[in-house]
Amino acid sequence: MQRRLATTLATLGTTAVLALALPGSAYAAQGTLVVDSPLGHREYVNPTGCIAVTSSALALDITNNTSGTALVFALPDCAGPAATGIEPGDSDTFVGISIKVV
């Protein structure tokens, strides 16, 4: 009985550590995110974290050639709710400031 309790507690402890560690882990989507805006053409290879595209809201032509969904934010630093998500292989135009691929 004590052995089973110890094993259960160890499993729960490991799960808690992983749950706390994973949200902060860096994730790099594989592929290229292409962003065209009035500021020019940019390509982000294997994007990770929040991409600050501009300091003010602009129309962004986004082509998502990555393995993840590109979330477009109307606020800097990918703050607030995502305005939209662009699935892998899709393209669209949205007004935004920052992008994060998840």
NORFEN-V838384 format. One record per helix or strand. SS is the DSSP state (helix for helix, strand for strand). FROM is the first residue (numbers start at 1). LEN is the number of residues. Records with the same first field share a line. If there is no record, write none. Layout:
SS->FROM-LEN ; FROM-LEN
This chain:
helix->2-21 ; 76-3
strand->28-1 ; 31-7 ; 40-6 ; 48-1 ; 50-3 ; 58-9 ; 70-4 ; 84-3 ; 91-6 ; 98-4
